[in-house]
């Protein structure tokens, strides 16, 4: 498991808001924290320390976070704070801008500058119901973002969409981290922090249209992960092959074969596709709701059109035929 979990219900009611305020103050840049729900506060959070990167999925009743000029002068950890909003609404004053945010919006703040982040709109203290604000915060040292500070400042305080391009990849990865946190070993933490920073860097560069500012190795890492997402989205297509993948990403086949194994511990593109397909088929075979689906249909659903090829590859990977695997999985689940 990665990260430690905070649940306000584990703290006496009268101490919950103070406990939350102290915890957030230790994790992020010190700020003034107030809430109209302080008397009966509710919050949940998981703090995942991924090397020098901290990711913390969190949900809380509407709360204001205000970092004054005085607090900036007193303490500056030299961090950028990135937030993905999942539910609720927020408004931010920062770096001379004022903007509002909704679900799937991203925003970036700088610990060296004052900010005022407060509830906004439906589901906030300003709306008809208190609601819950849900999001994922990412804190990282400024030095880890390979972009000039004056360019990064163009992003501060703005509502930036996380629904397409690298923004969507970043948002999906942050959300998946929370879902998989209980199954991820702590030894993976530094590598996952690197993945987060590669995606953050690529997203910032895409927004600024300055991909050339990224180091070559960062561009390769992000491209390889973009390709992995593309493969997962197209596993059902039997014509998904390395030449098709290379063409879809406007790169040569030789370049694809060179960069892909660097992100998959030496695994080739074809082998990675085969393993993902077999994993998907194994999940279907073990699913009681899909027990009547013919095995050849399961194979076709995952882009394997020849039943004989599927049986041979599945047995090589799992030591059982698809039929034997399904029977064993369904019997053990009874």
N, C-alpha and C positions, 0 to 999 in steps of 0.2 A: 504494500500500500504506500502511496505517495501522499504526504501532506497530513496536517492535523486539522481536526474538525471542531468548530465552535458551534454550539447550539444554545441559544439564549434560554431555552426552557431548562437547561441544566444549572442555571444560576437563579438564586432567589429573585422574585419579581422586582423588589425594590433596588436590587443591585445590577439589573440587566443592562440598563443604558450606560451606567458608569463603566461597567466591564467592557461593553462594546467600544465606548469612546477611548478607553485606555488601550485596548487591543489595536484599534485602527491607528491611534497615535504612535504606537510602537512600530507598526508595519509600514506606514506611509509617512510622508512629510508631515510634521506636526500641524494641526489645524484646529480651529474652533468647531465643535460639533454640537448641533442642537437639533431637537425634534419635538414636535407637538405630541408625539406618542411616547415621550420619555417615561411617563408613569407606568405604562404597560407595554414596554418595548418588546419587539420580536426581531430576531435576526439569525441567520445561519451563514456559515462561511467555512471554506476549506483553504488552508494556507499551504501552497505547494512551492517549496524552495527548490528551484531547478538550477543549481549552480548560482550564478550571480543574478539570475532572473527569478522573480517571484510572481507566481500566478495564483490569484485567489478568486474563485467563483464565490459569489455572495448574493444573499437575498436579505432585504431589510425593509422595515416600515419607513415611509418617507422621512428623510433626514437631510439637514443642511451641513455642508462641509465648507468652511471658510478659512482660507490661508491668508492671513493679513501680511502687509509689508513688514511689520515688526517680527512676525514669526519667521519670515524669510531671512531677515537679518540675523536672527538668533540661531537658526539651524537650517542648513541647506545640504542635503545628502547628494546633490548633483544627480538626480534621477529624472527620467521621463516616466510619466504615468499614462498608460494607455487603458481605456475602458471600452468594452463592448457592452452595450445595453441590450438586454434580452426582453425584459418586460418593464412597463412603467414609462415615466417621462422625467427628463432632467433638463435644467437650463444651466448654462455655464457662462460666466464672465471671466475672461482670461486673455492676456496678451492684447488688450485693446479691442477684443471682440466680445459680442454677446450672441449666443446661439442656443437653440433648443434641440433636444435629441429624443428619438423614439426607438422602438425595437429594431435591432440590426444596424443601428448607427454606431460608429466608432468615434472617439475623441481622444485627443492627446493634450496633456498638460506638462509643464516644466516646473520642477520644484524650486527653481530660482526666481519664479515670478508669482505674484499673488493670484489667487483664484477664488471664485465663489460658485460652488456647485450646489444646486438646490432642487427640490421637487418641482415638477411642472406638469400641468395638464391632467388628463384623466388618470386615475389611479394614484394621484399624488395628493399632497396636502391642499393643493389648489383645486382639486377636482371634487366630484360629488361623493366619492368613496376614498378611504385611505389607501387601499391597494397595497401592493408590495413591489418594490423596485428590485429587479433581478439583473445581474450582469456579471461580467468577468473582468477583473482588474489585472493589469500586467505592469510590474515595476522593474525597471532595468537601468543600469548606469548609462549616462549619456555617451560615454566613450564606446559603448557597444553598438551604437547606431552609426554605420559608416556613411553618414551624410553631413555636409557642412551645417553648423548651427544656424546660420542665417537662412538656409533652405528649410530646415526643420521648423523654424519659427513661422513659416508660411502655413503650416498645418495646425498650429496651436489654436485651441478654442473653437475650431470649426466642427460642424457635424459632417462626418465623412461616412458614406454608405459602405456597409459590409455585405452587400448582396451580389457582387459580381467581381470578376477578376481575382487578384490576390487578396482583396478585402474579404471575399467569400471564403477563400481557402483559409485565411487567418481566422475568421469567425468560426468556421466549422471545426478547425483544429482545436481552438480554445474550448469550445463546447464539448468536443469529444474527450478532452483531457479530464474534465470533471466526471464524465460518465465512466471512464476507464480507470480512474484514480485508485480504486480499491484493488485492481488487478495488476497494476504496474509496480515492478520492483524498484526500491530506492536507487539501485545501481543505474537505472535508466535516467535518473533525474538530470544530470549534466547534459546528456545527449538531447533530451527533450527541450531543455533550455536553449540549446543551439538551434533546434528546429524552430522554436518560437521566434528567435531573433532573426533567422533567415527569412521567415514569413513577414515579420514586422518590417524588416529592411526592404524587402521586395515590394510590400504594400506602400510604404512611404515613397519609395522611388517611383512606383507606378503613378501614384497620385501627383507627384511632382514632375512626372515625365522625365526622370533623370536616371533611368536604369544604368546608364553608362558610369554613374558614380559608384556603383557597387563593385566590390572586388570580384574578379573572375570566379573564384571558388564559391562565393556566395550566389552568384548568378547560376552556376551549375547546380548547386544544391537545391535552390528553389525550383529550377526548371525540372530537375529529376522528380521532385515531390509533386509538381504540377502534373507531370506525366503519370505518376502513380494514381492521382485522383482521376485523370482521364481514363486510365485503364479500368479502375473500379467502376466507373460510370458506364463502361462499354463492354463489360465481361460477357454480356448476353450475345454479342455480335460474333458469329463464328469467323468473320473476316478480320477480326482484330489481330493484326500481325505487326511485327517491328517496322516494316516499311510503311504501313498505314499510320502508325503512331508517329514516326519521324516526319512524314508529310504533314500530318495535322499540326505539328509544332514547328514546321518550317526549319527543320534541321536535317542534316545528312544522316543516313543510316549508320555510318561509321561513328559519327559524333554521339548518336544515341547509345550505341554499344559501348562507347568509352565512358560516358558519364553515369549511366544507369547503375552499373555494378558498384560504383563508389558509394552509393546510398543504400545498397541492399546486401552489404557484406559479401560481395562477389557474385551475387545471383544475377543471371542473365535476364533479359526482358522476357524471353519466351518461358523460362522457368518460373518467373514471378507471376506471369499470367496464369500458367497451369496451376500453381499452388493456390492462387486466389479463387480460381474456378472450382477446384476440388474442395476447398474450404466451404464455399457457398453450397455446393452439392451435398456435402456432409451435413450441413445444418438442415437442409431440406429433408434429407433422408431420416434424420433424427427427430423431425418435427411431427408430432402426432396428428396435427391438422393437415399434413400433406401425405399421410400414409397411403392414400388411394391414388396418388399421382404415379403413373408408370415411371419406372426407372429411366427409360429412354427420354421421357419428357423432362425429368429432372436434369439429365445431361444436356438436353437441348436448351433448357432455360439458362444454363450457364455457358452457352456458346460451344458445346461439344456435340457435334452433329452425328458422329459415328459411335454407336453403342459399344462396339468392340474396343475402340480407343479409350472410351470412358472406363470400361471395366478394367482394362489392363493398367491404366494410369492410377485408378483408384486403389486397386489391390497393391500396387507398388508403393503408394503413399501411406495406406492405412493397414495393410496386412490382411484385409478382408475384401471380398467382393462387395459391390454396392448392396446387393440383396442381403448378404450376411450382416453387413454393417447396420442396415435398417432394422433387421430383426433383433439384433443384439441391443441396439439403442432403444427401440420401443419396448422390449421386454424389461430392460433395466429401469425404464421410467414408470413402469406400472406399480 
